[in-house]
C-alpha cells in the first residue's frame, strides 16, 4: 500500500485544472490574505480579493468529492480604522458558486504576543471556514473527542431532577438535554474553538501553520488513504502531517523556493514510513510514501 504525495509548481488556478473531478476528500489551506505577505506573494488588494479567489474556488469545487470538505483559513484586515468586508463578500460569492457554508471554526492563538493600537486590541484568533458540496459529508467526530475534564466532576456530581430528564428547552428551540447521559463517559465532543499556539519556528515561511491545526481537521474529515489537498502549500505543513497520518496528499505552490523546500522535507517522511512506529499505530512494512 502506498501513501502518495503529488507536488505542483505554479499558479493554483491553473495547476488545479490538472486534477480529476471529485478526486479530493479534504482541502485545508490558507491563501495569502488581502494586502498581506507582500514580500512573499505580492499582496492582493481587498477590493480585488474576491475576483482573484473565485476562479480558484471554482476549481476546488470541481475536484472535491461530494462527501468532502473544504477548510479555508482566512482573516479580515483593518483598513483605515475599520474591518474590511472582503471575507463576507467572498462567502456570499462562493455560495452563489455552489458552495454550502456549513460551519465556522475559530483558531484561538494561545501564545499571541501583545500589541498596542489607539482604537483596538491585538487579534488573537483567525477564521477557519468550512464549505461543502453536499449537506451529507464524511465527518468522524469521535476522532477529535476530548477528555471530560473538571466539568464532569463539578456539574455531574450533583444532578438535579431536571438534569435527569430531557427537559424542554428554556429558549423555545424544542430541544432539551439529559446531562445524566454523560455520567459514565470520560470524553466529550469539542467545541468549534481550537486553542492552539502559533508556529514559533516559522519553517522559513512567513505564515506557517502549527501542525496541530491541519492534523485536527484531517482526523475529523478523513480516514487512511483518503486524499488531502493544499493549493497554497507554503512550507508544506499540511502535506507533511497528512503523509505522517497515512493520507495521500497534493500540494500546489507558486514560489519555487518553497516548492523545492517541501520536496526536500518530504524525503525524511518517505523513509520514516518504511519503519513501524508505535506513536502513529502499527504500520505494515510494505507501506511506502512516494513523492512525485
RAURLIN-V81960 format. One record per residue. N is the residue number from 0. RES is the residue in one letter. PHI is phi in radians with two decimals (999 if undefined). Layout:
<<N:RES:PHI> <N:RES:PHI>>
This chain:
<<0:X:999> <1:X:-1.96> <2:X:-1.86> <3:X:-1.83> <4:X:-2.18> <5:X:-1.99> <6:X:-1.98> <7:X:-2.21> <8:X:-1.81> <9:X:2.56> <10:X:-1.26> <11:X:-1.03> <12:X:-1.02> <13:X:-1.55> <14:X:-1.17> <15:X:-1.10> <16:X:-1.15> <17:X:-1.40> <18:X:-1.58> <19:X:-1.21> <20:X:-1.08> <21:X:0.88> <22:X:-2.05> <23:X:-2.07> <24:X:-1.55> <25:X:-2.58> <26:X:-1.98> <27:X:-2.23> <28:X:-2.74> <29:X:-2.35> <30:X:-1.23> <31:X:-1.00> <32:X:-1.30> <33:X:-1.04> <34:X:1.03> <35:X:-1.94> <36:X:0.97> <37:X:-1.09> <38:X:-1.22> <39:X:-1.65> <40:X:-2.07> <41:X:1.58> <42:X:1.43> <43:X:-2.12> <44:X:-1.13> <45:X:-0.94> <46:X:-1.20> <47:X:-1.87> <48:X:-1.13> <49:X:-1.09> <50:X:-1.05> <51:X:-1.25> <52:X:-1.46> <53:X:-1.02> <54:X:-1.09> <55:X:-1.28> <56:X:-1.14> <57:X:-1.11> <58:X:-1.21> <59:X:-1.11> <60:X:-1.08> <61:X:-1.23> <62:X:-1.44> <63:X:-1.29> <64:X:-1.18> <65:X:-1.00> <66:X:-1.61> <67:X:-1.55> <68:X:-2.39> <69:X:-2.06> <70:X:-1.89> <71:X:-1.98> <72:X:-1.54> <73:X:-2.65> <74:X:-2.60> <75:X:-1.22> <76:X:-1.95> <77:X:-1.67> <78:X:-2.12> <79:X:0.91> <80:X:1.50> <81:X:-2.42> <82:X:-1.16> <83:X:-1.25> <84:X:-1.85> <85:X:-1.14> <86:X:-1.20> <87:X:-1.10> <88:X:-1.12> <89:X:-1.15> <90:X:-1.01> <91:X:-1.09> <92:X:-1.23> <93:X:-1.20> <94:X:-1.11> <95:X:-1.13> <96:X:-1.27> <97:X:2.13> <98:X:-1.35> <99:X:-1.78> <100:X:-1.54> <101:X:-1.65> <102:X:-2.84> <103:X:-2.35> <104:X:-1.79> <105:X:-2.03> <106:X:-1.66> <107:X:-1.51> <108:X:-1.49> <109:X:-1.10> <110:X:-1.86> <111:X:-1.07> <112:X:-1.46> <113:X:-1.27> <114:X:-2.67> <115:X:-2.39> <116:X:-2.31> <117:X:-1.24> <118:X:-2.35> <119:X:-2.83> <120:X:-1.88> <121:X:-1.10> <122:X:-1.22> <123:X:-2.16> <124:X:-2.66> <125:X:-2.48> <126:X:-1.44> <127:X:-2.31> <128:X:-1.49> <129:X:-1.80> <130:X:-2.14> <131:X:-2.42> <132:X:-1.54> <133:X:-2.27> <134:X:-1.30> <135:X:-1.84> <136:X:-2.41> <137:X:-1.25> <138:X:-2.66> <139:X:-1.97> <140:X:-1.10> <141:X:-1.12> <142:X:-1.24> <143:X:-2.07> <144:X:-1.13> <145:X:-2.15> <146:X:-1.03> <147:X:-1.07> <148:X:1.29> <149:X:-1.19> <150:X:-0.98> <151:X:-1.13> <152:X:-1.24> <153:X:-1.60> <154:X:-1.17> <155:X:-1.54> <156:X:-1.19> <157:X:-2.15> <158:X:-1.39> <159:X:-1.43> <160:X:-1.07> <161:X:-1.10> <162:X:-1.20> <163:X:-1.62> <164:X:-2.27> <165:X:-1.45> <166:X:-1.24> <167:X:-1.11> <168:X:-1.10> <169:X:-1.41> <170:X:-1.87> <171:X:1.38> <172:X:-1.36> <173:X:1.60> <174:X:-1.80> <175:X:-2.06> <176:X:-2.45> <177:X:-2.48> <178:X:-1.12> <179:X:-1.11> <180:X:-1.05> <181:X:-1.68> <182:X:-1.02> <183:X:-1.74> <184:X:-1.73> <185:X:-1.89> <186:X:-2.34> <187:X:-2.32> <188:X:-1.35> <189:X:-1.35> <190:X:-1.57> <191:X:-1.65> <192:X:-1.94> <193:X:-1.78> <194:X:-1.72> <195:X:-2.32> <196:X:-1.28> <197:X:-1.30> <198:X:-1.41> <199:X:-1.38> <200:X:-1.48> <201:X:-1.26> <202:X:0.98> <203:X:1.10> <204:X:-2.33> <205:X:-1.33> <206:X:-2.60> <207:X:-1.38> <208:X:-1.18> <209:X:-1.27> <210:X:-1.05> <211:X:-1.12> <212:X:-1.22> <213:X:-1.12> <214:X:-1.03> <215:X:-1.10> <216:X:-1.31> <217:X:-1.14> <218:X:-1.09> <219:X:-1.25> <220:X:-2.05> <221:X:-2.41> <222:X:-2.12> <223:X:-0.94> <224:X:1.33> <225:X:-1.23> <226:X:-2.02> <227:X:-1.97> <228:X:-2.07> <229:X:-2.21> <230:X:-1.37> <231:X:-2.33> <232:X:-1.27> <233:X:0.94> <234:X:-1.39> <235:X:1.48> <236:X:-1.00> <237:X:-1.04> <238:X:-1.21> <239:X:-1.11> <240:X:-1.15> <241:X:-1.05> <242:X:-1.07> <243:X:-1.10> <244:X:-1.60> <245:X:1.13> <246:X:-1.90> <247:X:-1.22> <248:X:-2.52> <249:X:-2.33> <250:X:-2.24> <251:X:-2.19> <252:X:-2.56> <253:X:-1.52> <254:X:-1.62> <255:X:-1.01> <256:X:-1.14> <257:X:-1.33> <258:X:-1.00> <259:X:-1.14> <260:X:-1.10> <261:X:-1.14> <262:X:-1.04> <263:X:-1.27> <264:X:-1.15> <265:X:-1.34> <266:X:-1.09> <267:X:-1.07> <268:X:-1.12> <269:X:-1.06> <270:X:-1.20> <271:X:-1.05> <272:X:-1.34> <273:X:-1.36> <274:X:-2.02> <275:X:-1.09> <276:X:-2.26> <277:X:-1.10> <278:X:-1.02> <279:X:-1.98> <280:X:1.80> <281:X:-1.61> <282:X:-1.41> <283:X:-1.33> <284:X:-1.02> <285:X:-1.41> <286:X:-1.14> <287:X:-2.40> <288:X:-2.00> <289:X:-1.89> <290:X:-1.73> <291:X:-1.98>>
